[in-house]
Amino acid sequence: MTLILRQACVTDIPSIYRGEQDYIRCWESDHEDAWRRQLERHLTRWVENFDRLTVAIHEDQFAGYSLWMPEQEYAQLCTINVSPVCRRNGIGRALLNAYATTARHSGFTHLCLSVRPDNPARLMYEQAGFVRVGTDSHGYLRFERRADS
Ligand SMILES: CC(C)(COP(=O)(O)OP(=O)(O)OC[C@H]1O[C@@H](n2cnc3c(N)ncnc32)[C@H](O)[C@@H]1OP(=O)(O)O)[C@@H](O)C(=O)NCCC(=O)NCCS
């Protein structure tokens, strides 16, 4: 498998947009209208954070992405997505590792993320050493891990 991870650039935006739209439709369909109304804010956030937005290229094709942002003393994973045809090939794991590495190089010692309890992505996080530390007011599970573990 040829997998390249690189920093995002502006030509990746349509693929990232489609990935986010698919995620919303699949997992947060009640929020699709609200997400769409905030599209300008999402676009701004992606473009302003290219240094934390990693893209996976598999066999020369766009295959996924992840974005993290500082949240107080934590580096928080905001989104991670792998194209449906590319899943279960280790690309999500590779993006997760890249997130931990760039966060550590940026001086963060701890990682955090939130996930719906019914999303199998939580198994990927648990396999990568994330530990559930609580549930927020919307029912999302919060997971944390050291950046260097
Ligand atoms: C979650 C997601 C990024 C995983 O990407 P992926 O490339 O398929 O993940 P990997 O192949 O690296 O999987 C790593 C491990 O995670 C676990 N895992 C991942 N997807 C799983 C699933 N659907 N069911 C069960 N376990 C799963 C497995 O333990 C897997 O290891 P294995 O294949 O050796 O058993 C992908 O399913 C996706 O894009 N989902 C839609 C977006 C989303 O829900 N993102 C998370 C928001 S919190």
The ligand as an ORCA input file, in Angstrom:
! r2SCAN-3c Opt
* xyz 0 1
  C     -13.171      6.097     11.931
  C     -12.394      6.029     10.627
  C     -11.581      7.324     10.444
  C     -11.424      4.833     10.712
  O     -10.611      4.844      9.545
  P      -9.957      3.489      8.989
  O      -8.914      3.872      8.008
  O     -11.028      2.562      8.541
  O      -9.295      2.916     10.326
  P      -8.118      1.808     10.410
  O      -8.199      0.880      9.255
  O      -6.841      2.516     10.633
  O      -8.567      1.036     11.727
  C      -7.752      0.988     12.898
  C      -8.454      0.146     13.936
  O      -9.631      0.823     14.402
  C     -10.692     -0.122     14.618
  N     -11.779      0.172     13.686
  C     -11.798      1.113     12.719
  N     -12.989      1.124     12.084
  C     -13.736      0.171     12.674
  C     -15.068     -0.294     12.466
  N     -15.865      0.240     11.515
  N     -15.518     -1.292     13.250
  C     -14.731     -1.833     14.190
  N     -13.446     -1.431     14.452
  C     -12.970     -0.436     13.701
  C     -10.094     -1.498     14.375
  O      -9.568     -1.954     15.602
  C      -8.971     -1.181     13.395
  O      -7.948     -2.096     13.396
  P      -8.067     -3.453     12.499
  O      -8.617     -3.074     11.160
  O      -6.663     -3.935     12.465
  O      -9.009     -4.337     13.266
  C     -13.359      5.788      9.429
  O     -14.217      4.684      9.733
  C     -14.226      6.993      9.080
  O     -13.820      7.853      8.332
  N     -15.440      7.058      9.652
  C     -16.360      8.174      9.327
  C     -15.913      9.453     10.006
  C     -15.921      9.307     11.519
  O     -16.834      8.739     12.101
  N     -14.859      9.854     12.156
  C     -14.726      9.813     13.594
  C     -15.438     10.937     14.212
  S     -15.198     10.950     15.982
*
